[in-house]
Amino acid sequence: MVSWSDASSSDNSLPHDYSDVCPDWIYDSHFPREDEEICCHHGLRGIRRVAIRGEQTGRRYIVCSNIIQDCGFAHWVDPEWPNPMKKRLFHLWINYELGQNCVSRMLKGERPWKRR
């Protein structure tokens, strides 16, 4: 499991379309309680999440809690990974997706390893 510091990132905002940055996430019940005072543009307490895909894997962030009218607010809690770590995570996910594609094709009866 990742060991997280309580330090906040200097770049603690996500682009408006943060689904490109953190498409998959899980809820983190282990956030320290002081992070709950971070509010979105609606003035509501944000939802705590952890990125579980791509080069942001393992980083905690807070997003708008209004599911009807999302204001696009997002705040990184953890600092950005160092470049070597981001590169390793990127390659890990590429290899995972290639493997998933290969398995999917095998299940369809194709031979993905066969040369064309």
Rosetta constraint file for C-alpha pairs under 8 A:
AtomPair CA 2 CA 58 HARMONIC 6.75 0.50
AtomPair CA 4 CA 78 HARMONIC 7.32 0.50
AtomPair CA 5 CA 78 HARMONIC 7.31 0.50
AtomPair CA 6 CA 77 HARMONIC 7.85 0.50
AtomPair CA 6 CA 78 HARMONIC 7.36 0.50
AtomPair CA 7 CA 77 HARMONIC 7.38 0.50
AtomPair CA 7 CA 78 HARMONIC 6.50 0.50
AtomPair CA 7 CA 79 HARMONIC 7.09 0.50
AtomPair CA 8 CA 12 HARMONIC 7.31 0.50
AtomPair CA 8 CA 76 HARMONIC 7.23 0.50
AtomPair CA 8 CA 77 HARMONIC 5.01 0.50
AtomPair CA 8 CA 78 HARMONIC 5.33 0.50
AtomPair CA 8 CA 79 HARMONIC 5.89 0.50
AtomPair CA 9 CA 76 HARMONIC 6.38 0.50
AtomPair CA 9 CA 77 HARMONIC 6.16 0.50
AtomPair CA 9 CA 78 HARMONIC 5.46 0.50
AtomPair CA 9 CA 79 HARMONIC 3.92 0.50
AtomPair CA 9 CA 80 HARMONIC 6.60 0.50
AtomPair CA 10 CA 79 HARMONIC 7.02 0.50
AtomPair CA 11 CA 76 HARMONIC 7.44 0.50
AtomPair CA 11 CA 79 HARMONIC 7.60 0.50
AtomPair CA 11 CA 80 HARMONIC 7.76 0.50
AtomPair CA 12 CA 74 HARMONIC 7.91 0.50
AtomPair CA 12 CA 75 HARMONIC 5.03 0.50
AtomPair CA 12 CA 76 HARMONIC 4.43 0.50
AtomPair CA 12 CA 77 HARMONIC 6.84 0.50
AtomPair CA 12 CA 79 HARMONIC 7.88 0.50
AtomPair CA 13 CA 73 HARMONIC 7.89 0.50
AtomPair CA 13 CA 74 HARMONIC 5.76 0.50
AtomPair CA 13 CA 75 HARMONIC 4.84 0.50
AtomPair CA 13 CA 76 HARMONIC 6.08 0.50
AtomPair CA 14 CA 18 HARMONIC 5.75 0.50
AtomPair CA 14 CA 21 HARMONIC 7.73 0.50
AtomPair CA 14 CA 73 HARMONIC 7.71 0.50
AtomPair CA 14 CA 74 HARMONIC 5.45 0.50
AtomPair CA 14 CA 75 HARMONIC 6.44 0.50
AtomPair CA 14 CA 76 HARMONIC 7.24 0.50
AtomPair CA 15 CA 74 HARMONIC 7.94 0.50
AtomPair CA 16 CA 72 HARMONIC 5.25 0.50
AtomPair CA 16 CA 73 HARMONIC 7.26 0.50
AtomPair CA 16 CA 74 HARMONIC 7.99 0.50
AtomPair CA 17 CA 21 HARMONIC 7.88 0.50
AtomPair CA 17 CA 72 HARMONIC 7.21 0.50
AtomPair CA 18 CA 22 HARMONIC 6.08 0.50
AtomPair CA 18 CA 23 HARMONIC 7.54 0.50
AtomPair CA 18 CA 72 HARMONIC 7.85 0.50
AtomPair CA 18 CA 74 HARMONIC 7.63 0.50
AtomPair CA 19 CA 23 HARMONIC 4.50 0.50
AtomPair CA 19 CA 24 HARMONIC 7.90 0.50
AtomPair CA 21 CA 54 HARMONIC 7.96 0.50
AtomPair CA 21 CA 56 HARMONIC 7.39 0.50
AtomPair CA 22 CA 51 HARMONIC 5.61 0.50
AtomPair CA 22 CA 52 HARMONIC 7.65 0.50
AtomPair CA 22 CA 53 HARMONIC 6.84 0.50
AtomPair CA 22 CA 54 HARMONIC 7.45 0.50
AtomPair CA 22 CA 56 HARMONIC 6.86 0.50
AtomPair CA 23 CA 51 HARMONIC 7.66 0.50
AtomPair CA 23 CA 53 HARMONIC 7.00 0.50
AtomPair CA 24 CA 51 HARMONIC 6.08 0.50
AtomPair CA 24 CA 52 HARMONIC 5.64 0.50
AtomPair CA 24 CA 53 HARMONIC 5.73 0.50
AtomPair CA 25 CA 49 HARMONIC 6.12 0.50
AtomPair CA 25 CA 50 HARMONIC 5.30 0.50
AtomPair CA 25 CA 51 HARMONIC 4.51 0.50
AtomPair CA 25 CA 52 HARMONIC 5.11 0.50
AtomPair CA 25 CA 53 HARMONIC 7.37 0.50
AtomPair CA 26 CA 49 HARMONIC 5.59 0.50
AtomPair CA 26 CA 50 HARMONIC 5.33 0.50
AtomPair CA 26 CA 51 HARMONIC 6.76 0.50
AtomPair CA 26 CA 52 HARMONIC 6.87 0.50
AtomPair CA 27 CA 48 HARMONIC 6.07 0.50
AtomPair CA 27 CA 49 HARMONIC 4.62 0.50
AtomPair CA 27 CA 50 HARMONIC 6.25 0.50
AtomPair CA 28 CA 48 HARMONIC 6.08 0.50
AtomPair CA 28 CA 49 HARMONIC 5.53 0.50
AtomPair CA 28 CA 50 HARMONIC 6.19 0.50
AtomPair CA 28 CA 60 HARMONIC 7.97 0.50
AtomPair CA 29 CA 48 HARMONIC 7.88 0.50
AtomPair CA 31 CA 35 HARMONIC 6.96 0.50
AtomPair CA 31 CA 48 HARMONIC 7.32 0.50
AtomPair CA 32 CA 36 HARMONIC 7.87 0.50
AtomPair CA 33 CA 37 HARMONIC 7.94 0.50
AtomPair CA 36 CA 45 HARMONIC 6.22 0.50
AtomPair CA 36 CA 46 HARMONIC 6.89 0.50
AtomPair CA 37 CA 45 HARMONIC 6.33 0.50
AtomPair CA 38 CA 45 HARMONIC 5.99 0.50
AtomPair CA 38 CA 46 HARMONIC 6.33 0.50
AtomPair CA 38 CA 62 HARMONIC 7.89 0.50
AtomPair CA 39 CA 43 HARMONIC 5.31 0.50
AtomPair CA 39 CA 44 HARMONIC 5.11 0.50
AtomPair CA 39 CA 45 HARMONIC 4.37 0.50
AtomPair CA 39 CA 46 HARMONIC 5.40 0.50
AtomPair CA 39 CA 64 HARMONIC 7.76 0.50
AtomPair CA 40 CA 44 HARMONIC 5.57 0.50
AtomPair CA 40 CA 45 HARMONIC 6.39 0.50
AtomPair CA 40 CA 46 HARMONIC 5.90 0.50
AtomPair CA 40 CA 63 HARMONIC 7.09 0.50
AtomPair CA 40 CA 64 HARMONIC 5.30 0.50
AtomPair CA 40 CA 65 HARMONIC 7.59 0.50
AtomPair CA 40 CA 71 HARMONIC 7.41 0.50
AtomPair CA 40 CA 73 HARMONIC 5.51 0.50
AtomPair CA 40 CA 74 HARMONIC 7.63 0.50
AtomPair CA 41 CA 64 HARMONIC 7.72 0.50
AtomPair CA 41 CA 71 HARMONIC 6.33 0.50
AtomPair CA 41 CA 73 HARMONIC 6.48 0.50
AtomPair CA 42 CA 66 HARMONIC 7.97 0.50
AtomPair CA 42 CA 71 HARMONIC 7.13 0.50
AtomPair CA 44 CA 64 HARMONIC 7.47 0.50
AtomPair CA 44 CA 65 HARMONIC 6.74 0.50
AtomPair CA 44 CA 66 HARMONIC 7.69 0.50
AtomPair CA 45 CA 64 HARMONIC 7.57 0.50
AtomPair CA 45 CA 65 HARMONIC 6.73 0.50
AtomPair CA 46 CA 62 HARMONIC 5.50 0.50
AtomPair CA 46 CA 63 HARMONIC 5.19 0.50
AtomPair CA 46 CA 64 HARMONIC 5.02 0.50
AtomPair CA 46 CA 65 HARMONIC 5.09 0.50
AtomPair CA 47 CA 62 HARMONIC 5.36 0.50
AtomPair CA 47 CA 63 HARMONIC 5.33 0.50
AtomPair CA 47 CA 64 HARMONIC 6.30 0.50
AtomPair CA 47 CA 65 HARMONIC 5.31 0.50
AtomPair CA 48 CA 60 HARMONIC 7.35 0.50
AtomPair CA 48 CA 61 HARMONIC 6.13 0.50
AtomPair CA 48 CA 62 HARMONIC 4.72 0.50
AtomPair CA 48 CA 63 HARMONIC 6.85 0.50
AtomPair CA 49 CA 60 HARMONIC 5.76 0.50
AtomPair CA 49 CA 61 HARMONIC 5.42 0.50
AtomPair CA 49 CA 62 HARMONIC 6.00 0.50
AtomPair CA 49 CA 63 HARMONIC 7.64 0.50
AtomPair CA 50 CA 57 HARMONIC 7.53 0.50
AtomPair CA 50 CA 58 HARMONIC 5.92 0.50
AtomPair CA 50 CA 59 HARMONIC 5.63 0.50
AtomPair CA 50 CA 60 HARMONIC 4.36 0.50
AtomPair CA 50 CA 61 HARMONIC 6.15 0.50
AtomPair CA 51 CA 56 HARMONIC 6.00 0.50
AtomPair CA 51 CA 57 HARMONIC 4.88 0.50
AtomPair CA 51 CA 58 HARMONIC 5.44 0.50
AtomPair CA 51 CA 59 HARMONIC 5.59 0.50
AtomPair CA 51 CA 60 HARMONIC 6.44 0.50
AtomPair CA 51 CA 61 HARMONIC 7.69 0.50
AtomPair CA 52 CA 56 HARMONIC 7.38 0.50
AtomPair CA 52 CA 57 HARMONIC 4.56 0.50
AtomPair CA 52 CA 58 HARMONIC 5.96 0.50
AtomPair CA 53 CA 57 HARMONIC 5.03 0.50
AtomPair CA 53 CA 93 HARMONIC 7.13 0.50
AtomPair CA 54 CA 89 HARMONIC 6.27 0.50
AtomPair CA 54 CA 90 HARMONIC 5.60 0.50
AtomPair CA 54 CA 93 HARMONIC 5.86 0.50
AtomPair CA 55 CA 85 HARMONIC 7.90 0.50
AtomPair CA 55 CA 86 HARMONIC 4.85 0.50
AtomPair CA 55 CA 87 HARMONIC 7.04 0.50
AtomPair CA 55 CA 88 HARMONIC 7.83 0.50
AtomPair CA 55 CA 89 HARMONIC 4.89 0.50
AtomPair CA 55 CA 90 HARMONIC 4.94 0.50
AtomPair CA 55 CA 93 HARMONIC 8.00 0.50
AtomPair CA 56 CA 80 HARMONIC 7.80 0.50
AtomPair CA 56 CA 81 HARMONIC 7.42 0.50
AtomPair CA 56 CA 86 HARMONIC 7.16 0.50
AtomPair CA 56 CA 89 HARMONIC 7.81 0.50
AtomPair CA 57 CA 89 HARMONIC 7.26 0.50
AtomPair CA 59 CA 76 HARMONIC 7.55 0.50
AtomPair CA 59 CA 77 HARMONIC 7.45 0.50
AtomPair CA 59 CA 78 HARMONIC 5.65 0.50
AtomPair CA 59 CA 79 HARMONIC 7.73 0.50
AtomPair CA 59 CA 80 HARMONIC 7.72 0.50
AtomPair CA 60 CA 76 HARMONIC 6.23 0.50
AtomPair CA 60 CA 77 HARMONIC 5.39 0.50
AtomPair CA 60 CA 78 HARMONIC 5.68 0.50
AtomPair CA 61 CA 74 HARMONIC 6.85 0.50
AtomPair CA 61 CA 75 HARMONIC 5.43 0.50
AtomPair CA 61 CA 76 HARMONIC 4.24 0.50
AtomPair CA 61 CA 77 HARMONIC 5.05 0.50
AtomPair CA 61 CA 78 HARMONIC 7.19 0.50
AtomPair CA 62 CA 74 HARMONIC 5.48 0.50
AtomPair CA 62 CA 75 HARMONIC 5.08 0.50
AtomPair CA 62 CA 76 HARMONIC 6.46 0.50
AtomPair CA 62 CA 77 HARMONIC 7.18 0.50
AtomPair CA 63 CA 72 HARMONIC 7.42 0.50
AtomPair CA 63 CA 73 HARMONIC 5.48 0.50
AtomPair CA 63 CA 74 HARMONIC 4.29 0.50
AtomPair CA 63 CA 75 HARMONIC 6.48 0.50
AtomPair CA 64 CA 70 HARMONIC 5.94 0.50
AtomPair CA 64 CA 71 HARMONIC 6.33 0.50
AtomPair CA 64 CA 72 HARMONIC 6.48 0.50
AtomPair CA 64 CA 73 HARMONIC 5.27 0.50
AtomPair CA 64 CA 74 HARMONIC 6.63 0.50
AtomPair CA 65 CA 70 HARMONIC 7.23 0.50
AtomPair CA 66 CA 70 HARMONIC 5.29 0.50
AtomPair CA 66 CA 71 HARMONIC 7.62 0.50
AtomPair CA 81 CA 85 HARMONIC 6.03 0.50
AtomPair CA 81 CA 86 HARMONIC 5.93 0.50
AtomPair CA 82 CA 86 HARMONIC 6.32 0.50
AtomPair CA 83 CA 87 HARMONIC 6.05 0.50
AtomPair CA 84 CA 88 HARMONIC 6.28 0.50
AtomPair CA 85 CA 89 HARMONIC 6.16 0.50
AtomPair CA 86 CA 90 HARMONIC 6.04 0.50
AtomPair CA 87 CA 91 HARMONIC 6.29 0.50
AtomPair CA 88 CA 92 HARMONIC 6.04 0.50
AtomPair CA 89 CA 93 HARMONIC 6.24 0.50
AtomPair CA 90 CA 94 HARMONIC 6.24 0.50
AtomPair CA 91 CA 95 HARMONIC 6.09 0.50
AtomPair CA 92 CA 96 HARMONIC 6.15 0.50
AtomPair CA 93 CA 97 HARMONIC 6.08 0.50
AtomPair CA 94 CA 98 HARMONIC 6.13 0.50
AtomPair CA 95 CA 99 HARMONIC 6.10 0.50
AtomPair CA 96 CA 100 HARMONIC 6.20 0.50
AtomPair CA 97 CA 101 HARMONIC 6.09 0.50
AtomPair CA 98 CA 102 HARMONIC 6.18 0.50
AtomPair CA 99 CA 103 HARMONIC 6.20 0.50
AtomPair CA 100 CA 104 HARMONIC 6.07 0.50
AtomPair CA 101 CA 105 HARMONIC 6.20 0.50
AtomPair CA 102 CA 106 HARMONIC 6.19 0.50
AtomPair CA 102 CA 112 HARMONIC 5.99 0.50
AtomPair CA 103 CA 107 HARMONIC 6.19 0.50
AtomPair CA 104 CA 108 HARMONIC 6.48 0.50
AtomPair CA 105 CA 109 HARMONIC 6.58 0.50
AtomPair CA 105 CA 110 HARMONIC 5.33 0.50
AtomPair CA 105 CA 111 HARMONIC 7.03 0.50
AtomPair CA 105 CA 112 HARMONIC 6.40 0.50
AtomPair CA 106 CA 110 HARMONIC 5.06 0.50
AtomPair CA 106 CA 111 HARMONIC 5.94 0.50
AtomPair CA 106 CA 112 HARMONIC 6.81 0.50
